[in-house]
Amino acid sequence: MTERPVPESKGRAFFVGVSFLLKSETLFGGANKFDCGRNVLLISKFMNWTIYTEAEKLVEDEAIFAIVARALGEDWTTKSSHQLRIGRQPEKDLSLVAFIDGKLVATVRLWSILAGNAGEALLLGPLAVEPYLHGKGLGQAMLKRVIELAKEKGHGAIVLVGDAPYYERVGFSSKPTWMMRMPGRYDQNRLLGLELIPGYLEGHDGVITR
Ligand SMILES: CC(C)(COP(=O)(O)OP(=O)(O)OC[C@H]1O[C@@H](n2cnc3c(N)ncnc32)[C@H](O)[C@@H]1OP(=O)(O)O)[C@@H](O)C(=O)NCCC(=O)NCCS
């Protein structure tokens, strides 16, 4: 379990400084409960997230699927990488869930796969953060933790299909997977790999399978 506050430096981590020079009844239906006799009201809530593995914290698939659908859209199951996940369980001691105030807010899952003739590796996905929390560093925190855990457990590499500019921030690149192929339709530029053991994917090709 890891705990991390939303970084203060981002400035978006706080519901801060809501300055109501407006009359509060405009916003709160006349209840006036936020009118403390001042014309500036500060509402501040510091958000802490806690990240658990799915082995530590049991979460129903349905709750995870709901976040993924809100973040990625209802068609998320049509993605090529999803075909490698159907009917299977993720690696629960590597897959992560994040909570804020007891509410599930983010998920990232890792799956055991075969990366062509490189052999055993992990497939990452889906990674999803509740849309109202986007841009607060939680996605990157989840990725860093999942990579750290996979490395600690001795895995050789992680592959995924996703947006290179985002995943490059934590070391993924299309280079190690350039000679590999995914089943189904996908964009080769979005097939990314991260070697946890240096050279693990190097010189290998073949199809990524379950
Ligand atoms: C992608 C996602 C997991 C990122 O989580 P997050 O908690 O919002 O991300 P972080 O706060 O850690 O990082 C935000 C940074 O990543 C950038 N970023 C977010 N999504 C990006 C993307 N798809 N491509 C490139 N950069 C992206 C943001 O612009 C921001 O940049 P900044 O730090 O320079 O301001 C989240 O936005 C999400 O669930 N999106 C819906 C699914 C999706 O779009 N997936 C695409 C990736 S395959």
The ligand as a MOL file (V3000), in Angstrom:
LIG
                    3D

  0  0  0     0  0            999 V3000
M  V30 BEGIN CTAB
M  V30 COUNTS 48 50 0 0 0
M  V30 BEGIN ATOM
M  V30 1 C -4.4230 8.8240 -19.3700 0
M  V30 2 C -4.7750 8.9330 -17.9030 0
M  V30 3 C -4.6750 7.5680 -17.2520 0
M  V30 4 C -3.7820 9.8770 -17.2420 0
M  V30 5 O -4.0460 9.9510 -15.8590 0
M  V30 6 P -3.8980 11.3320 -15.1000 0
M  V30 7 O -3.9530 11.0470 -13.6460 0
M  V30 8 O -4.8310 12.3010 -15.6650 0
M  V30 9 O -2.4040 11.7130 -15.5690 0
M  V30 10 P -1.3170 12.5040 -14.7640 0
M  V30 11 O -1.9900 13.5420 -13.9400 0
M  V30 12 O -0.4190 11.5680 -14.0620 0
M  V30 13 O -0.4970 13.1730 -15.9260 0
M  V30 14 C -1.0220 14.2760 -16.5440 0
M  V30 15 C -0.0950 14.6990 -17.6420 0
M  V30 16 O -0.1340 13.7220 -18.6980 0
M  V30 17 C -0.6120 14.3340 -19.8840 0
M  V30 18 N -1.4840 13.3930 -20.5590 0
M  V30 19 C -2.6350 12.8690 -20.1060 0
M  V30 20 N -3.1360 12.0090 -21.0100 0
M  V30 21 C -2.2760 12.0160 -22.0480 0
M  V30 22 C -2.2580 11.3360 -23.2840 0
M  V30 23 N -3.2190 10.4920 -23.6310 0
M  V30 24 N -1.2130 11.5510 -24.1090 0
M  V30 25 C -0.2140 12.4010 -23.7550 0
M  V30 26 N -0.1810 13.0700 -22.5820 0
M  V30 27 C -1.2170 12.8810 -21.7540 0
M  V30 28 C -1.3850 15.5440 -19.4090 0
M  V30 29 O -1.4490 16.5200 -20.4300 0
M  V30 30 C -0.5520 16.0090 -18.2240 0
M  V30 31 O 0.5710 16.6990 -18.6990 0
M  V30 32 P 1.3490 17.7870 -17.7530 0
M  V30 33 O 1.8760 17.0480 -16.5580 0
M  V30 34 O 2.4540 18.2610 -18.6480 0
M  V30 35 O 0.3200 18.8030 -17.4060 0
M  V30 36 C -6.1680 9.5240 -17.6380 0
M  V30 37 O -6.2070 10.8100 -18.2050 0
M  V30 38 C -7.2630 8.6740 -18.2050 0
M  V30 39 O -7.8010 7.7950 -17.5290 0
M  V30 40 N -7.6300 8.9700 -19.4600 0
M  V30 41 C -8.6120 8.2390 -20.1500 0
M  V30 42 C -7.9830 7.1160 -20.8230 0
M  V30 43 C -6.9770 7.5800 -21.8740 0
M  V30 44 O -7.0770 8.6340 -22.4710 0
M  V30 45 N -5.9820 6.7980 -22.0690 0
M  V30 46 C -4.9750 7.1840 -23.0080 0
M  V30 47 C -3.7250 6.5840 -22.6480 0
M  V30 48 S -3.6760 5.0550 -23.5420 0
M  V30 END ATOM
M  V30 BEGIN BOND
M  V30 1 1 1 2
M  V30 2 1 2 3
M  V30 3 1 2 4
M  V30 4 1 2 36
M  V30 5 1 4 5
M  V30 6 1 5 6
M  V30 7 2 6 7
M  V30 8 1 6 8
M  V30 9 1 6 9
M  V30 10 1 9 10
M  V30 11 2 10 11
M  V30 12 1 10 12
M  V30 13 1 10 13
M  V30 14 1 13 14
M  V30 15 1 14 15
M  V30 16 1 15 16
M  V30 17 1 15 30
M  V30 18 1 16 17
M  V30 19 1 17 18
M  V30 20 1 17 28
M  V30 21 1 18 19
M  V30 22 1 18 27
M  V30 23 2 19 20
M  V30 24 1 20 21
M  V30 25 1 21 22
M  V30 26 2 21 27
M  V30 27 1 22 23
M  V30 28 2 22 24
M  V30 29 1 24 25
M  V30 30 2 25 26
M  V30 31 1 26 27
M  V30 32 1 28 29
M  V30 33 1 28 30
M  V30 34 1 30 31
M  V30 35 1 31 32
M  V30 36 2 32 33
M  V30 37 1 32 34
M  V30 38 1 32 35
M  V30 39 1 36 37
M  V30 40 1 36 38
M  V30 41 2 38 39
M  V30 42 1 38 40
M  V30 43 1 40 41
M  V30 44 1 41 42
M  V30 45 1 42 43
M  V30 46 2 43 44
M  V30 47 1 43 45
M  V30 48 1 45 46
M  V30 49 1 46 47
M  V30 50 1 47 48
M  V30 END BOND
M  V30 END CTAB
M  END
